[in-house]
């Protein structure tokens, strides 16, 4: 599913601290990202690398947005600060809401594989953005060794990172100096994502960051009807409580147990990456912590880590 641009700005809620019209029609598209780079790039390049003494990295669930995320300075700052709170990973494995493929597949691993601009209707500048990560061939082989013993694994050598991967990573690791491979969702069933996360869990011991990328709530209806924000807030509160209690069973059954799930998640694609994170990062009954939260265009951008 694409994240299309929104219409009727007068009907929308505010985007964090910025008016909606500023987000959708910025004077400088991705200007907030330009400002972030100017401010933090030296710090990003000096980021201390993971060592075995650090122990396993956490698994992350990041709420991502379409290109206007790059015009939201507060959101970008949250993402960068989060990445700086942990050692720089040796490599990153991302499962994004925007790639469902069965059997399992991995993205191109060669340096310079073009990004996959899987969105439409935005300013031309967003289609020229680059995130040229290093060669990830070794990571692709490691993922294949982890996953292919029990299921076929396809390698889509020409498929670059989609926006569910590269948009948040541009803010988290702006030096683009960490190898990245994207893994497809085998289905939209929560149990399948939980199982996939469990299979990837051992990579954390090697300094590899496992990341699910979705959105804590993903409602287009609230864009048009801001009065529905109470429903997305209720779902966010319920999910946060379940995460705090380590209640994975409730989260697996979010369709029936989550309040207003049909409003907060009319489709499953942006929620189920959270189960990937839980599978990769937690043992039964363990809780997770919120890295940052907030409401953006009526939806929750809560992002969490599990260790």
C-alpha positions as CSV (number, residue, x, y, z in Angstrom):
1,X,0.0,0.0,0.0
2,X,1.2,3.5,-0.9
3,X,1.0,6.5,1.5
4,X,-0.6,9.0,-0.9
5,X,-0.6,12.7,-0.4
6,X,-3.5,14.1,1.5
7,X,-6.1,16.6,0.3
8,X,-8.4,19.2,1.9
9,X,-5.8,20.6,4.4
10,X,-8.5,22.6,6.2
11,X,-10.2,19.3,7.3
12,X,-7.0,17.8,8.7
13,X,-5.5,17.7,12.2
14,X,-2.2,19.3,12.8
15,X,1.0,17.5,12.0
16,X,2.8,17.5,15.4
17,X,3.7,21.1,15.9
18,X,3.4,22.1,12.2
19,X,0.3,23.2,10.3
20,X,-0.9,20.7,7.8
21,X,-0.4,23.0,4.9
22,X,3.2,23.4,5.8
23,X,3.7,19.6,5.7
24,X,2.0,19.1,2.4
25,X,3.2,22.2,0.7
26,X,6.6,23.1,2.3
27,X,8.5,26.0,1.0
28,X,11.5,23.6,0.6
29,X,10.5,20.0,0.1
30,X,12.5,17.8,2.6
31,X,13.9,21.1,4.0
32,X,13.7,19.8,7.6
33,X,15.8,16.8,6.5
34,X,18.3,19.2,4.9
35,X,18.5,21.0,8.2
36,X,18.9,17.8,10.1
37,X,21.8,16.8,7.9
38,X,23.6,20.1,8.3
39,X,23.2,19.8,12.1
40,X,24.0,16.1,12.9
41,X,26.0,14.6,10.0
42,X,29.4,14.9,11.8
43,X,27.9,13.3,14.9
44,X,26.4,10.5,12.8
45,X,29.7,9.7,11.2
46,X,31.4,9.6,14.7
47,X,28.7,7.3,16.1
48,X,30.3,4.5,18.1
49,X,30.0,1.1,16.5
50,X,28.6,-1.9,18.2
51,X,31.0,-4.4,19.8
52,X,30.2,-7.8,21.3
53,X,30.7,-6.3,24.8
54,X,27.5,-4.3,24.2
55,X,25.4,-7.4,24.1
56,X,22.4,-7.9,21.8
57,X,20.9,-4.9,20.1
58,X,17.2,-4.3,20.7
59,X,14.6,-4.9,18.1
60,X,12.7,-1.8,17.0
61,X,9.2,-0.9,15.7
62,X,9.3,2.5,14.0
63,X,6.3,4.4,12.8
64,X,7.2,5.8,9.4
65,X,5.4,8.2,7.1
66,X,5.4,9.1,3.5
67,X,7.8,11.8,2.3
68,X,6.3,14.6,4.4
69,X,8.0,13.0,7.3
70,X,11.1,14.7,5.9
71,X,9.4,18.0,6.5
72,X,8.6,17.3,10.2
73,X,11.6,18.5,12.2
74,X,10.4,17.1,15.6
75,X,9.8,13.7,14.2
76,X,13.2,13.6,12.5
77,X,14.9,14.7,15.7
78,X,13.1,11.9,17.6
79,X,14.4,9.3,15.1
80,X,18.0,10.6,15.2
81,X,18.1,10.8,19.0
82,X,16.7,7.3,19.2
83,X,19.5,5.9,17.0
84,X,22.1,7.7,19.0
85,X,20.9,6.0,22.2
86,X,22.4,2.7,21.1
87,X,25.6,1.7,19.4
88,X,25.7,1.9,15.7
89,X,24.7,-1.5,14.3
90,X,26.9,-3.6,12.1
91,X,23.9,-4.0,9.7
92,X,20.2,-3.5,9.6
93,X,17.3,-5.8,8.6
94,X,14.1,-4.1,7.9
95,X,10.6,-5.5,7.4
96,X,8.3,-2.8,6.0
97,X,4.6,-2.4,5.7
98,X,5.0,-1.8,2.0
99,X,6.3,-5.2,0.9
100,X,4.3,-8.4,1.1
101,X,5.8,-11.3,-0.8
102,X,5.4,-15.0,-0.3
103,X,7.6,-17.0,-0.2
104,X,10.0,-14.8,1.7
105,X,12.2,-12.4,-0.3
106,X,15.0,-10.0,0.3
107,X,15.9,-6.8,-1.4
108,X,19.0,-6.0,-3.5
109,X,22.2,-6.0,-1.5
110,X,24.6,-4.4,-3.9
111,X,25.9,-0.9,-3.1
112,X,24.1,1.6,-5.3
113,X,20.9,-0.4,-5.7
114,X,18.3,2.3,-6.5
115,X,15.7,3.2,-4.0
116,X,12.1,2.1,-4.6
117,X,10.0,5.3,-4.7
118,X,6.7,3.6,-3.9
119,X,4.5,6.7,-3.6
120,X,2.8,9.1,-5.9
121,X,1.7,12.7,-6.3
122,X,4.4,14.4,-4.3
123,X,6.9,17.2,-5.2
124,X,9.5,16.0,-7.7
125,X,12.3,16.4,-5.2
126,X,11.2,13.4,-3.2
127,X,11.9,11.2,-6.2
128,X,15.5,12.3,-6.4
129,X,16.3,11.6,-2.7
130,X,19.2,9.2,-2.3
131,X,20.2,6.9,0.5
132,X,23.2,5.1,-0.8
133,X,24.0,2.5,1.9
134,X,27.1,0.2,1.7
135,X,27.3,-3.2,0.1
136,X,25.1,-5.6,2.1
137,X,26.1,-8.9,0.4
138,X,27.4,-10.4,3.7
139,X,24.2,-9.4,5.4
140,X,22.1,-11.0,2.7
141,X,24.0,-14.2,3.0
142,X,23.6,-14.2,6.8
143,X,19.8,-13.6,6.4
144,X,19.7,-16.4,3.8
145,X,21.5,-18.8,6.2
146,X,19.0,-17.9,8.9
147,X,15.8,-18.2,6.9
148,X,16.3,-20.5,4.0
149,X,16.8,-23.7,5.9
150,X,13.0,-24.0,6.4
151,X,11.5,-22.0,3.6
152,X,12.4,-20.9,0.0
153,X,14.0,-17.4,-0.1
154,X,14.0,-15.2,-3.2
155,X,16.5,-12.5,-3.8
156,X,15.1,-9.5,-5.8
157,X,18.5,-8.1,-6.8
158,X,16.9,-5.0,-8.4
159,X,14.5,-4.1,-5.7
160,X,15.8,-1.3,-3.5
161,X,14.6,-0.1,-0.2
162,X,11.0,1.2,-0.2
163,X,10.0,4.3,1.7
164,X,9.0,2.3,4.8
165,X,12.7,1.5,5.1
166,X,14.6,4.5,3.7
167,X,12.5,7.3,5.1
168,X,13.1,6.5,8.8
169,X,16.7,5.4,8.2
170,X,17.6,8.6,6.5
171,X,16.9,10.3,9.8
172,X,18.2,7.6,12.1
173,X,21.5,6.9,10.2
174,X,21.9,9.9,8.0
175,X,25.6,9.1,7.2
176,X,24.2,6.1,5.2
177,X,27.1,4.0,6.5
178,X,25.3,0.9,7.7
179,X,24.5,-2.0,5.3
180,X,20.7,-2.6,5.0
181,X,18.6,-5.4,3.6
182,X,14.8,-5.5,3.5
183,X,12.9,-8.7,4.1
184,X,9.4,-9.1,2.8
185,X,6.3,-9.9,4.9
186,X,5.3,-13.5,4.1
187,X,1.7,-12.6,4.8
188,X,-0.4,-10.1,6.7
189,X,-1.2,-12.6,9.4
190,X,0.1,-11.4,12.8
191,X,1.3,-14.9,13.7
192,X,3.4,-15.1,10.5
193,X,5.2,-11.8,11.4
194,X,5.7,-13.0,15.0
195,X,7.3,-16.2,13.8
196,X,9.5,-14.4,11.3
197,X,10.7,-12.1,14.1
198,X,11.6,-15.1,16.2
199,X,13.7,-16.5,13.4
200,X,15.6,-13.3,13.1
201,X,16.1,-12.8,16.8
202,X,19.6,-14.4,16.9
203,X,20.9,-11.7,14.5
204,X,20.7,-9.2,17.4
205,X,23.6,-11.1,19.1
206,X,25.8,-10.2,16.2
207,X,25.1,-6.5,16.3
208,X,22.5,-6.6,13.6
209,X,19.5,-4.3,14.2
210,X,16.1,-5.9,13.4
211,X,13.4,-3.3,12.6
212,X,9.7,-3.5,11.9
213,X,8.5,-0.4,10.1
214,X,4.8,0.4,10.1
215,X,2.5,2.9,12.0
216,X,1.0,2.5,15.4
217,X,-2.3,3.7,13.9
218,X,-2.8,4.1,10.2
219,X,-6.2,5.7,9.4
220,X,-6.9,7.7,6.3
221,X,-10.4,8.4,7.7
222,X,-9.0,10.6,10.4
223,X,-7.2,12.7,7.8
224,X,-10.6,13.7,6.5
225,X,-12.5,13.7,9.8
226,X,-10.2,15.0,12.6
227,X,-13.0,14.3,15.1
228,X,-12.1,10.6,14.7
229,X,-8.8,11.1,16.5
230,X,-10.3,9.9,19.7
231,X,-10.6,6.5,18.1
232,X,-6.9,6.3,17.1
233,X,-5.9,7.6,20.5
234,X,-8.0,4.8,22.2
235,X,-6.3,2.2,20.1
236,X,-2.9,3.6,20.8
237,X,-3.6,3.6,24.5
238,X,-4.8,0.0,24.4
239,X,-1.7,-1.2,22.4
240,X,0.6,0.7,24.8
241,X,-1.0,-1.0,27.7
242,X,-0.7,-4.4,26.1
243,X,2.9,-3.8,25.2
244,X,3.7,-2.7,28.8
245,X,2.2,-5.9,30.1
246,X,3.9,-8.1,27.5
247,X,0.5,-9.3,26.3
248,X,1.5,-10.6,22.9
249,X,-1.7,-12.7,22.7
250,X,-3.9,-9.6,22.9
251,X,-1.8,-7.9,20.2
252,X,-2.1,-10.9,17.9
253,X,-5.9,-10.6,18.3
254,X,-5.9,-6.8,17.8
255,X,-8.8,-7.0,15.4
256,X,-11.2,-8.1,18.1
257,X,-9.5,-6.9,21.3
258,X,-8.3,-3.5,20.1
259,X,-10.8,-0.6,20.5
260,X,-11.8,0.9,17.1
261,X,-9.4,-1.4,15.3
262,X,-11.4,-0.9,12.1
263,X,-10.7,2.8,12.3
264,X,-7.2,2.7,13.5
265,X,-6.1,-0.1,11.1
266,X,-8.6,-0.6,8.2
267,X,-5.8,-2.8,6.7
268,X,-3.3,-4.9,8.6
269,X,-0.1,-3.9,6.7
270,X,1.0,-1.1,9.1
271,X,0.3,-2.9,12.3
272,X,1.7,-6.4,11.8
273,X,5.4,-5.2,11.6
274,X,4.9,-4.6,15.4
275,X,4.6,-8.4,15.8
276,X,7.9,-8.8,13.9
277,X,9.5,-6.6,16.5
278,X,8.0,-8.5,19.4
279,X,9.1,-11.8,17.9
280,X,12.7,-10.6,17.4
281,X,13.0,-8.7,20.6
282,X,11.1,-10.2,23.5
283,X,10.6,-13.4,25.4
284,X,7.0,-14.3,26.5
285,X,5.7,-11.9,29.1
286,X,8.5,-9.3,28.6
287,X,7.4,-5.7,28.1
288,X,8.7,-3.1,25.6
289,X,9.5,0.6,26.0
290,X,8.4,3.6,24.1
291,X,11.2,5.5,22.4
292,X,8.9,8.4,21.4
293,X,5.3,9.1,20.8
294,X,2.9,11.8,19.5
295,X,0.1,12.3,17.1
296,X,0.7,13.2,13.4
297,X,-2.2,14.0,11.2
298,X,-4.5,12.3,13.7
299,X,-2.4,9.1,13.9
300,X,-0.1,7.8,16.6
301,X,3.6,7.7,15.7
302,X,4.5,5.7,18.8
303,X,7.7,3.9,18.2
304,X,9.1,1.2,20.5
305,X,12.0,-1.0,21.3
306,X,12.1,-4.5,22.6
307,X,15.1,-6.2,24.2
